[in-house]
């Protein structure tokens, strides 16, 4: 946690405020996928719940892709 705080330029208490290492990882993944810093987990957002209820696997994938932020693939 100290290394994360140092790399991030914040106090270690700030990192520990997120909770466990697992909670910190989940928050990072959630924020990356959602594209914002809302406290509402992606799985609890109405748009994502609707995507999961879309029916077929193809419909779910398409609906999820439509709501997730796009990445800039030109930098690869």
Secondary structure by P-SEA (a helix, b strand, c coil): caaaaaaaccccccccccccaaaaaaaaaaaaaacccccccccccaaaaaaaacccaaaaaaaaaaaccccccccc
